[in-house]
Amino acid sequence: MPAPAKSRIKVTDVKVIPLKVVREVGAIEPAWAIGNKMHVQVGGGSFTEIQTDAGITGIGPGMDPQLAAGVKTYLLGKDPFDIEQHSSALRYFVHGAPYRGTAGADIALWDIIGKASGQPLYKLWGGGRDKVIPYASMVLLGTPEERAALAQKLLSEGWKAIKLRLHHETMKEDLRTVEVVRKAVGDRMTIMVDGNQAQSNGSWQPGVRWDFRRAVETARGLQEMGVYWLEEPLPRYAFDQLAELSKRVEIPISGGENNPRLDEFILMLEKGVYDILQPESMVLDGVTALRKIGVLAELHNKKIVPHHGGGNIGVIAHLHLVASWAHAPFLELLNDPPIGDYRHRFSIMANPPLVDRDGYLAVPQGPGLGVEIDRSLIAT
C-alpha cells in the first residue's frame, strides 16, 4: 500500500500589515455607545497576511500586532488545511480582544484553502447562492423623520432591508421611529430593530436600559408594524428572561453577537432564547467556530444571520457563509451614509463587491475570499 502523499503547502510567515489612511471621513456617535465617537476613514487599519511555500498568500482582518509572533510561532511549517486543529490551538495559545484577535489568522487560512482548491469559499462550504440580500444596519439613533428620509433614499438605491436602532428614553419614541419609517417605505423594505441591550457582559452600559416589561411591550408594538425581528432586547446572559420573552411574542427575537463561546450558543438553543442567531466571527476567533453554530442553528430549525464582521474583510467571509446557508436570509452590512457608508470600510480592497440596483450583494467568484487588498495602501 503506497504511503499517503505529503501536503505541498506549509505556512512560512504571518504578518500584520498596516495600511495608509487616504482621508478622514468623519465621526458619528453610535446609538449603542452614547457619548463616544466612531471614526470613519478611507483606507487605514491593517490586515493579516499568511504566506506559504506554495506561493499562495491568504488575507484576513487585522489582528493586534502583538499577537502576530505567537500566531507565527504556532503556524510556522504547518499545513493550512488542518484548520480545525489550528482554530482550537490558537484559541488556547494566543489570546486577543474581540475584533483584534486571531479571527484574522483563521480567515486568512480559509482564504489559502480556497485559493489552493481553486474555489470560492461559499462553494467549499456547500454553495447555494451567488448573491445575497444585505440589510443596511444603521449606526446613529437619529430622529424618526431623519431615519425615514434615509430609508427612502436607500430604497431608491435598491436596498431591500434596513435595521433601526432603538435607544430613545421612552418606548413611545422608539415605536414612533419605526412607525414613521414604515409609513415612508411601506411594505417595500424589510425592517429590523436592534435594542442593543446586550453590549455589556455585566449590568451596566451607556444609554437607556430596558426591563422585561418594556421588552415585551416593545416587541408587541413592533409585531403590529410587521417588523422582521427584535434584536437583543435584554442583557446578554438573561437567558431565562429572553426565553420567556420569545414564548410571549410572535416577532422573532435575535441576538448573540457578543457571545464568545460555542457552549453559550448550545445553551441558547436548548433554552429557546433566540429565534435567529447572530454570532460574530471576530468575537469567536474566526469562521471555523461560526460554521459550527450554523450547523447547530439548522439542527434546531433556527435562522442565522451573522453580525457585521468588523466592516471589511470579515464581512466578505460572512458573505460566503450566508451564501452557503439555506437558513441565512440576510447579511448585515453597516451602512449609515454619508459618514457611515459601507464603501468606506470596503476601500481597503482592490475589488470589493458592491450592492447593486436590485439590492443584492454578489459573492466574489475568485478562489478563497475572492478579494484582494489594494496594495497601493500598504504603509511603507
N, C-alpha and C positions, 0 to 999 in steps of 0.2 A: 504494500500500500504506500503510495507516494506521500512524502511529507507535505503538510499544508504549506501553501505559498505564504511567504512573509509579506507584510504590508510594505509598500514602497513609499509611504508617506510618514514622515516624522516631523514633529514640531521643532523648529530651530531657533525661534525667537518670539518674544512677546514684548510689545511696546505700547505705551500710551502716548499718542502724538497730539500735541496742541495745534489748534487752528487759529488763524488770524481773524480778528474782527474786521468786517468790511465796514459796518456802520452800526451805530446805536439807534435802534428804532424808537425806544421809549420805555416807559414803565407803566404798569397797570396794577391795581390793587385787587388781588383775588378775593372772591366772596368768602372763601373759607379761611382767610388769614387777614382779617380786617386790621389795618394799621401797618401792614407790610407791603412791600412792592415786589412785583415780578418784573425783572429787567429783561427786555427782549432785544436780541441782536440779529443782524445778518452775519453769518459766519460765527466764529468764536467757538469756545468749548474745546472738546477733544474727542478722539475716537481710539478704540483699542484695535491693534493690528497684531495678528498672529501669522508668522511666516513658517513655511515648511520646506523640506529639502526637495520637494517636487516642483517648486516654483509657484505653488498655489498659496495665495495670501487671503486670509479671512478678516473681515472687519466687524466691529461691534460698537455699541455705545461706549463712551469714555468711562474708564474706571478711575478711582482715586490713584494717582501716580505712585503712591506709597505701596499699593498692592501689587504693582507690576513685578517686582522682584520675587515675591512669594509665588505668584502665579507662574512665572517663568521657571523658577526652581522646580515646581511640581511638574509642569508640562513638558519641559525640555526632553526631547528624544522619544516622546510618547506619540501613539497613533491617535489622530483626531477622531477616528471612528469609534473609539472606546469611550464615547461621550457620557454614557450613564455612569461609568466609574469616575470619570473626571468631574462630573457635576457633584457627586457625593463627596469626593475627596476635597474639592475646592471649598465646599461649604464647611468642611471640617477644619482645614488647614488655614484658610485665608478669610478673614472676617472684614467686611466692609459695610458702610452705611447704605441704606436704601438709595437707589438711583446712582450710587458711586461704587457699588460692589462688583462682584465677579460675574454679574449678568453680561457685562461687556465681553468677557472671555468666552462664556458659554455660547453667546450668539455668534461670535467670530468663529468658533469651532464648527457650529452648524453651517456657517457660510462656506467653510472649507469643504465640509462633507458634500454640500450641494454642488460646489464647483468641481470637486473630484468625480462626482457621479454624473456631471453634465446635465443636472436637472434643477429647476427652481424648487425651493423648499416646499411649497404647497403641494407639489407633485409627489415629493418623497413622503410627505405626511398624509397622503391619501387623495389629493386632488379634489375635484368637485366643481369649483367655480374659478373663472379667470378675472372676475371683478366682484367687488363687494359694495355695500351701501355704508358710507361713513356718516356719522352724525356730528354736527357742529357742536362741540362741547364748549359752552360759554365759560368765561373766566370771571367777568365782572358781575356784580349784583345788578346794577342799573335800575332805572325806573321802568315801570310797566310800558310806558309809551316808547321809551328808547329801545327796550328789548323787542317790542312789537315791530318797530321800524327796521331793526336789524334782521329780524326773522323774515320780513317781507323781502328785504334785499337779498338775503341768502336764497330764499325761494325762487326769486327771479334769476338767480345764477345757476339754478338746478338742484340745490341741496334738498334732500328729501326728509331730513330729520334734524332736530335741534334739542339740546339739553339745557334747561334753565337752572340757575342756582337760586335757591330759596333761603335767604338769611335775613329777611326783614324782622323787625322787632315783634310784629304781630302776625298771626296766621291769616288774618284778613288781608294784610298787604301781600303776603305770599300768594294767596289764591287769586287776588286781583291781577298779579303779574301774569299768571297762567291764563286767566280769563281774557285779558287784553290781547295776549299773543294768539290765543286760539281764535279770537274774533278776527284778527288780522290775517291769519293764514288759512282759516277754515280747516277742512279735512285734508288739505293738500300737503301738510307736513306732519310727520310723527313727532310728538312732543314727549320728551322725558324730563324728569325733575330730579334734582340732587339736593338733599338736605345737608350733606357733608357733616353729619353728626358723629362720624367715626374717625375723624382725623387723629384724635388723641388715643393713646393706649391706656390713658387713665381717666380721670373725671373732669379735667379742665381743658378747655381750648377757647380761643378767642371767638367772639360773636355770640349770638343768641343760642341757648341750648333748649332742645325740645324735651318735654316729658312724654310719658306714654300716651296720655290723653291727647296732647297736641299731635303726636304722630298718627294716632288713629283718626282724628277728625280731619287732619290734612289729607291723609290717604283717601278718605271717603269723598272729600271735596274734589280731589284730583280725579278720582274714579268717575265722577259725574261728568267731568270735562273730557273724558276719553284719553287721559294721559297713559302712555305706554308702560312706564314704571316709575316707582318712587325709590330713590337710591339713598341708602344709609340714613334712615330717619332716627336712629338711636345709637348709643355708644357701641364701639367696636365689639366688645365682648358681652354685650347684653343679649346673649343668645336666647335665653328663655323668653324675654320680652319680645324680641324680634319674631320668634316662632309664634307667639301668641298673636302678635300683630298680623302676621301672614294668614293666620286662621280667620281673623275677624274681617278682613277686607278682601275684595276681589282683585284690586290692582296688584300686579306683581311687585314684590319687594326685592331690591337688588343690593349687592354690596360685596365687599371682600378685598378692596384694592390695597389696603394696608396690612392685611394678614400675611405674615411671612412664612408660615409653616404648613406643610401638607396636612398634618393631623388636624389643624384648625378647620380646614375645608371638609374633611371627613366628618367632623363633629357637626358642622353647619348642615351638612346633608342629612345626617342621622336625625337631627333635631327639627328639620324643616325650617331652618332660619330664613333662607333666601330662595326665591323662585328663579332668580337669574344670578349666576356667579360672575364676579368681576375681578379676577385675580390680576396681579401686575407682575410681569417678568422681572422688572427692575427692583422689586421687593423680594421676589422668590429666588433671586440669583440666577435667573435665566429662563429660557423657554423649555428646557428639559423638564423642570418641575411643573411648569404651566401646562404642558401637554398631558401630564398625568391627571391634573384637575379637570381637563377637558373630557377625559375618559370617565372620570367619576361623575361628572355632571350628566353625561349621556346615560350612564347606567341608572341614575336616579331620575331620569326624564326631566332634567332641568336644562335651561338655556345657559349659554356662557357668552359674555361679551367682555373681553379683557380691557383693563384700564389702559390709559393712553400711551404707555411705553416710553415715557420720557420726552416725547415730542419729535425725535428724529429717527435714528437707525432702529431703535426699539419698536417704533410704530411699524416699520417695514416688516420686522419679524412677526408682529401681531397680525399684520395684513395677511401674511402667508398662512398663519394659524387659522384665522377666521375663514379664509377661502377653503381650507381643508375640512372644516367642521360644518356638518349639516345643521347643527343646533346652535350656531352662532349667527344671529340675524343682522348684527351691525358691527361696525368698527368705530371705536372712539377716536376722534381727531380734535385736539384742542384747536379751536378756530373762533376767535372773537375779534374780528377785524375792526379798525385797521391795525392797531398795535399788536394784537394777539393773533394775527393771521398765521395759519399753519405753515404757509410757504416760507416764513422767516426761519423757522427751525429746520425746514427741509433744505435750506440754502447750502448746507454743507455737502450735499450730494450733487454729483455731476449730472445725474439722470433721475431726479425724483419723480415718482408718479404724481399726477395732479387730478383733482376732482373734475370730472367732465361736465358738460352742459346737461347731461341726463342724471347727474347726481351720483355717479359711480366712481370708484377708485379702482383702476385696473391693477392687477397683480403683476409686478415685473416678471418678465418671461426669461430673463437671463438665468444662468445657473446660480445656485445659492440664494442669497438675498436678492440678487438681480440689480443691485445699485452699487455705485462706487463713490468714493469720496472725491470731491473737487480738489485735485492735487495742488491747484494754484493757491489754496487757502492754507496749506501746511506752513506753520511758522518755522522760520529758519534761524 
